[in-house]
Amino acid sequence: MGESKPGLFAREATGLVREVGFTLGVIVILTHVIGLGWQKRAFQFTGPRPIPTDLLPLGLPAMFWAFVFGGLVVLITGYVVGYVTAAMPRSGGGYVTISRVIHPFVGYNGGWLMFLAEAFSYGLIGAAVFEAIGIFYSIALAPTAVGFDATTILIGGIIVVWIFAILALFGVKLYGRLLEAMFIIPAIITIAFFAMWIAGAVDPGVVATGVQEAMSTSTRTVTPDYLVGLAVNSGMTTNIAGFFDAFSYALPGAFWAYMGWYATTFIAGEVKEANKKLPLVVVTAGVIIILVYLAASSLSAISTLNVATRTVVTNGVPHQWGLFQSYSWLSYGNVNWAALGVPADVITAGTQWQFLGVNFQQAWSTGIASIIARGMNMGWLSWLIALAAVIWVANDIPPFLLVASRTFFAMSFDRMLPESFAYVSERWHAPVWSIIVTAVAATLGVIAEATSIPATNISFVGPYFAFAGVVGTDIFDAAFLTLFALSAMLLPLERKEIFERAAVKHSVGTVVVLGALATLGSAISLWIFIGQSTGFIFPDVTSASSLLASVGFFSCIGFGILLYIYHMYRNTTKGVDMRTLYISIPPE
């Protein structure tokens, strides 16, 4: 790779060691991606846009087809960014390629946004672990309800963030072993997820029994037919969505669930033979993820589609509705609670289900598997499914930390952030201060997630930290990915010497065409996220919370620009040739 010149970099070597093999490289991506989103997307993005069973293409939900389209983007984009990173395999991944191929300013700000996206998401998942425990164990242990208030989720999320940060200080080798264990255990139990979905599809009776077991209380026996009735009476059937409308709505959910499909590129400086194997690592992980998503979104939906089927005439046309649409609507739709006789003060307090006497938990595909296990009189399996589902959420955390800390490290190594953050422990080969600053930033994500819970004692704080929530991180992530793909397209045109030395060989035309397709796919995801970003890029001037969210969002971007200007000036006054710095590739 490029030779480092005296005085350009903080030191002659990063101090990081290439200890990540092919298998761990794949696992880093799998655990980054297969976590929260895949477990709930089929239901979460059906609720607000319900389609009757008789109008579903091939009997499959819109989320399935969104995963198909998103999967094509994943494979093309994954290979492209894996290829360009392999041409200069250094920590920071896309930050290095964008800054060396497009422009230092573009690379720096792209890296800054990616750091924020991953660090905030690290905190979001830390809090989401406790939400998952509440949902899954309330099903597994029903009628006993398990839950945490917002303050407990906040404190617990912060503790989780710092536990994983401390563990990361012991280096990627030990951290990798932890990650492997957190992947293998739920992966084995996941076989039971699919077995339960198939069992439910074959015998709707076990689903009905499971719903009654999991949702009934001392005051009411809850059946699937009762839930369908609630959904019909609260407006589901009068809000029929066309397929294109539902598909368009589901697309951002699919892209969000896939985000991170290129996570290993950020730790390229620690991957063995990254210059040869990195593209295959990314594509292999991408194929596995797509297959899991398609299977989960289809089977979990099918297992509930034919349960408590009811014909409802809307505008003179009879349509078929079942538990799948009803459970989705009641969990995530615009439910008219007043039409169900729920008083206004109960709605405001967020205690509708207690009022109705239902032990209701939001619809997740893994929750469906747990419900079916209850219906098959296998409570032990329901408990085991809950354990695996929680670990699938928790194992997102290590990859988020790795991606964010290595990005911050790479920018510090270039001296575009304080040089002290590029310090690497000689014993553990871990970027100590970059890990710590990532945990600090992640705390904002914990606050954003915990305070997003409505009608709680700390929800008033939510608008002040909305920029660290899901919408803001989506936009930051997609913007970075678009630039990452663009750097691959421009590599053979702008940096011919790097292109010609790449271990993975392609023609100029192949790289440019694939890069253009990847850039287009990434730009589509960015456009979709921006289109749904009301309150951030397009604030509602009549809403104080929306204005606060927008101010926070743009402040994150503005702060990064100010840091860039400061360090450019600081380096120039010290005699560092910034043009030469960004032409050269960092040492290993």
N, C-alpha and C positions, 0 to 999 in steps of 0.2 A: 504494500500500500504506500501512500505518500510518505515522504521522509519529513520528519519534524526538524525545523531549523532552530538553532539556539535562540532563546529568548522569546519564542512564539508561545510556548505553553508553560503552564505552571511547573511542570517537571517532565522528565524524559519518558516516564511510564505512568499509567493510571494507578497501578497497584491492584487492579481487579484481575481475577484469574478465570480462565476459561474452564469452568467446571460443570456446565450445563450440557448434558448429552441430548441426543435426539428425542428420547422418550420424555424426559423432563421438559424439554422445549415444547413438545406437544401438550403435555399436561398443564403447563403454565397458561396456554391459550384456552384449553378446555375449561379449566377452573375459573379463568377470568370471565368467560362467556356464559357457561352453563351454570347459572346460579339462581337469581331471583326471577328474571324475565320469563324463562321458559316454563316456569311452574304456574304462571297465572295469565299469560298473554292471551290464550285462546278464549278465556272467559272475560278478561278485563276489556278486550277490544271488541267483544260481541255485545256486552251489556248496553253501551250507549247507541249502538247501531244494530238492533235486532233484526234478523232475517228469519222468516218462518222456514220450517224444515223442508217444505215442498219447493222452496225457491233456492235452496243451497246447491251450488254446482257439484255434481257427483256426491251430494250428501255431506260435503265437507265445508267447514266454516271459512270465512274470509281470511282469518288469521293463517290458515294452512296455505292458502294461495299467496299471501304476503310473504310467508317464509320461503316459498318456492322462488319468488322473484328476488327477494333479498339474498337468497342463497347463491344465485347467479352472480350478484354483485360481490358477495363474499369471496367466491372462488377466484374471480378475475382480479379483484383488488388485492386479495391476500397474496396471490402469486406475484403480482407486480411490486408491491411494497417489500415483499420478501426478497425479490430479485435486486432491487436497488439498494437495500440494506446490505445484502451479501456482497455487493460491489465495494462497500466501505463499512465493514462490520464493526461498529463501535457502539459503546453505550450511548443511549439517547436516541438511537434509531433514526426516526424521521427528522428530528431536530438537526442531526448532522447532515443528512442528505439534502434537506430543504435549504439549509444555510450555505452548503457548498455548491449546490447546483442552481438554485434560483437567486437568492440574495440573502445576505446576513440579517437584514432587518426582518424579512419575511420569515426566515428560519427561527430567529429569536422569538418573535411574537407567536409563531405557530407552536414552538416548544413551550412557551409560557402558558398558552391556553390549554395545551395538552396536560401540562403539570397540574393546572387547576382542576381540569376535568377529572383526572385520575385521583388526585388527592381528595377532592370533595366527595367523589364516589366511594372512596375508601371509607370515609366517615359515614356516608349514607348506608352502606352495607353493614357497618358496625352496629348501627341502630336497628336496621331491618332484621337482624338476627333475632332480636327480642320480639319483634312483631310476629315473625314466623313461629317462634316458640308458642306464643299465645294462640295463634290460629290452629296449628297442627295438634297441639296437645289438648286443646279444647274439644277437638274431634275425637282424638284417641282416648281421652279420659272422660268423655261425656257420660253423665250429665255434669260432671265437675268442670267448671269453666276456669281456664288458665289465662291470665292477662296481666299486662303491666300498664301503669299509667305513664303519661308522657315524661314525667320527671324521672321515673325509674329507667325508661328507655334512654333518656338523655345521659344519665350517669352511667348506665350499663354500656352504652355505645362508646363512650369516652374510654372506659376501662378496657373494652375489647380492642380499640384502636391502639392503645399504648402497650397492651400485652404483645400484640403482633409486631409492633415497632421494636420493642425490646428484643424479641426473638430474632428479628431481622438483623440486629447488630452482630449476631454470631456468624454471619456470612451466608452466601447463597447455597453452599453445599449442605449445611445443616437445615437451612430454610427449605431447600428442595426436598429433603427427606420428610419434613413436616407436611409439605404440600402433597407429596405422593401419598402419604397416609390419609390426608383429608380428601383425596380423590378416590383412592381405591375402595375405602370403606363404603361411601355412599353409592359408588358405581356398582358394587356387587348387590347392594340392597335394591338398586333401581330396577333390577330384573323383576322384583315384586311389583313395582309400579305398573309395568306393562302387563304382567299377569293379571292384576286386578282390573285394569281397563278392559282387557279382553274378556274377562269373566263377566264384567258388567254388560258388555256388548252382547254376549251370548245369553245372559239371563238377567233381564231388567229387574226381576224380582229381588235380587240381592242388593241392587241399588236402592230400591224402595225401602227394604228393610234397614239398610245402612243409614238412610236419611232419618228414618224414625228413631233409630238407636242414637244417632249423633245429635239430633236437633230437638228432640222432645224435651219437655220440662215437666215439673210437677203440676203445672197448670194447663198444659196443652200437649196433646199427641200430634206430632207434626209428620205429615206425609208429603210425598212429592206432589200429589194432586193439590194439597193445600197451598204449597209454594207456587204452583202454576196459577192457582186462583188469585193469590196475592199479586202476582206479576201482571195478570190480565186486568185486574181491577185497578191497578196503580198506573196504567198507561202504556204497558209494553206493546200491546197489539195496535195501538193507534200511532205508534212511532216506527212503522216498518221502514227499513232502509233498503235501497236498491243495492245490488251487488257491487257496482262500481263505487258507490258512496261508502259502503262498508269496507271494501278493499282499500280505498284511499285512506280511510281512517286507520286501518290496521297497519299500513306500511310503516309509519314511524315507530309503532310498537315492535315490528319485526326488526327494524334497523337498530333500535335501542337494545333489543335482546341479543343481537349479533355483535354489538359494539365490543371491541377488544379482540376481534378475531386475528389480530396481527400483534398481539401483546409481546411475543417473544422477540420481535425486532428491537424493542427498547433495551433488551439486555444482551444485544448482539455481542458486546464486548466480553461476555462471560459464556458464550455458546461455543462448544467445540466444533471446529471446522465450519464455522458460520458462513464462510465465503462459498462453501459448496452446498451445505445442507439446509440453510435457512429457508429458501423458497419451498422445499419439500416439507419442512416442519409446518409451515403455515398452511399449506394446501391440505396436508394430511389431517390436521386439526379441523380445518374448515369442513371437509367432507364428513367427518364424524359428527360435528355440531349440526350440520344440516339434516343428517339422517335422524338424529335424536329429536330435533325440533319438529320435523315433519311427522314422525311417529307419535310423539307426545301430543301435539296439537290435534291430530286426527283421532287417535284412539280415545283420548280423554273426552273429546266431544261426542264421539259415537256412543260411548258407554252411557251417556245421559240423554241422547237425542230422542230415543224411543220410550223414555220413561214418562208416565203420566201424560201421554199425548192427548191434546185437546184441540178440537176444531173450532175456530173462531171466525166469524164472518166479518170482514172489514171492507167497507165500500162495496158491498154486494158480492165479495169474493171470499170463499171459505179458505182458510189457511191452517196448516198444522203447526202447533206449538208444543214444546215439551220442556222437560226439566233443564236441558242445556241452555236454552234461551232465557228461561225464567230465572234460574239461579244466577245467570250472568247479569240480567237486568236488575235483580234485587241487590246484587253486590256492587254494581258499577254504573247502573243506568240512572236516568233522571226520574227517580221514583216519586210519584205523587202520594206522599204519606198521608196527607189530609184525606184523600179519597179512601184510605184504609181505616179512617177513624182515629188517627193518631193526633192528639192535641198539639197545638203549636209549641207549648213550653217543653214538651217531650222531644219534639223534633229539634228544637234549639239545643237541648241538652245532649242530643245524640244517643238517646236511650230508647229508640223506636222498638228494637227487637225485645228488650226486656218488657216493654209495654204489651207487645203482642204475644209474649210468652214463648219465644223461640230462642233456642240456644244457637243462634245463627253465626256462622263464620264465613268470611268472604270466600268466593269460589276460586280455588287454585286447582290445577290438574292433579297435583300430589294430594291435595285434600280429598279429591274425588276417589283416588286410590285408597286412601285411609277409610273413607266412608264405606266403600265396597267391602273392605276387609272386615269392618264392623258388621256389615250385612251377612257376611259368610261365617260369623261367629268366631272370628280369628282376631280377638282384641290385641293379642301379643304382636301380630303382624301390623296392625294399625299403629301401635306404639313404635315399632321398628321403622315403618314408613315415615312417621313423623320425625324420628331421629335423623334419617337420611336426608329428608327434605330440609331440615335446619342446617345440616352440614353442607348441603349444596349451596345454601345462601352464604354460610360462613367461609367456604373455601374460595369465594371471590376475593377475600381480603388480601391474602399474600400477593397475588398478581398485581392488584391495584397499587399496593405499596412498592413493589419492584419497579413497575412502569414509571410511577411518579418520581421516586427517589433517583432512578437512573437518568431521567430527563433533567432533573434539577442538577444532578452531579455533572452531566455533560456540559450544561450551560456554565456551570461554575468552573469547570476545567478549561473552558474557553475564555475564562475571566470576564464573562458577560453577567455574572452574578458574583458575589463575594467569594474569593479564592478559598476561604476556610471551609466552604461547603463542599469542596472537592477533596477534602481529607479522607483517606482510606486507611482503615485499621491494618497495620502490618501483620497482625496475627490472624484476623478473621477475614480480611480482604473485603470489608464492607464499607460503603461510603457513610460514615457515622452521622455527620451533621446533615447530610441530605435526607437521611431516613428520619431524623428528628424533626426537621422542618416540614417534612411531608405529614408526620403525625400531627403537628400543630395545625396545618391547613385542614387536615381531615376533621379536626374538632368542629370546624365550621359546618362541614357536611353533616355531622351528627346533630348539631343544633337545628339545621334546616329540616332534617327528617323528623326529629322528635317534635318540633314545634309546628309541623304541618298537620298534625293530628287535630281535627277540629274539636271545639267545645272542651278544651282542657285548660288547666290553670296556667300553662305557659304558651298557649297558641297565639297570644297577642304579639309574641316576639317573632313569629314566623316570617312576616313580610320583610323584616330587616335582614334576614338570611336567605331569602328565596333565591338569590343568585347562586347559592351553593347547592341548590336542589337539582332535580332531574332535568328540567327544561334547560337551565343554563349549561349544565355539563354536556347535554346532548349537542348543543350548538357548538360549544368549544371543541368537542371531539370530532364532529363532522367537518368543521372548518380545517382542523389539522389534517384529517385524513385526505381531504381534497388536495391540499398542498403537498402532502406526502406522495400521492399518486402523480401529481403534476411533476414533481422532481424526478420521478422515474421516466416519464415521457420525455423530459428534456435532457436526461443524462447523456445519451449519445450525441446530442446536438451541442450542449454547453460544456460538457466535461468529457471529451472524447478520450483523453488519456486514461481516465478512470474506467470508462466503458470498455476499452480495449484490454485492460488488465483483469477484468472481472473473470472469476473462475467459471461462472455459469455463462455460456456463450449463446448469444442470439444475434440476429441481424439487426441493423439499425431500424429497418422498417417494422420488424416484429415488436421491438421494444416501444417504438413510438405509437404504434396502433394499440397494443395492449395497454400502454400508459394512458392513451386518450380514452379508451373504454373505461378504465378504472377511474380516471378523473371525472368522467361523465356520471358514472354510478355514484361516486362519492358526493358529487355536486347535487345529485338528485336527493340524496339523504339529507344534505345540508338545507336544501330548498324546502323539503318537507318539514324539517324541524323549525326552520324560520317561520314557515307558514302557520305553525301551531304555537308560536311564541308570544301570543298576546299577553301583555304584562311585562315583557322584557324588551324586545326590539320595538314592539308596537304598544306602548303603554296606554292604558285608559286614563286620560287626564282627570276624569271625575273620581278616580279611585286612588286613595292615598297608598294602599298596599301595592297597587300596580305601579305607581310612580316610584315607590321605594325599591321594588324589584328591579325596575329599569335602571335606576341610579346605581344600584349595587352591581348589576350586570356590566354596565359600561365603565364603572369604576375599576372593575377587575382588568378590563382591557387597557384602560388609561394608565393604571399603575404599572403594568408591564411595559408600556411605551416609555414612561418616565424612567424606569430602571434601565432600559436600553440606552436612552440618551445619556444618562449619568455615567454608565460604564464605558460607553464609547468615548466620552470626554475624559474620563479618568485614565483609560488605557492610552489614549493619544498623548496626554500630558506626561505619561511614564515612558513614552517612546516606543510603545508597542505598535507595530505596523498592522493595523486591523485588516487591510486588504490581503496581505500575505497570510495572516492568521486564518482567514476564512477560505483561502485557496487550498491550504494544507489540510490533510486529514489528521486528526489527533493521533498520537502514539497509542500503542496498546498498553 
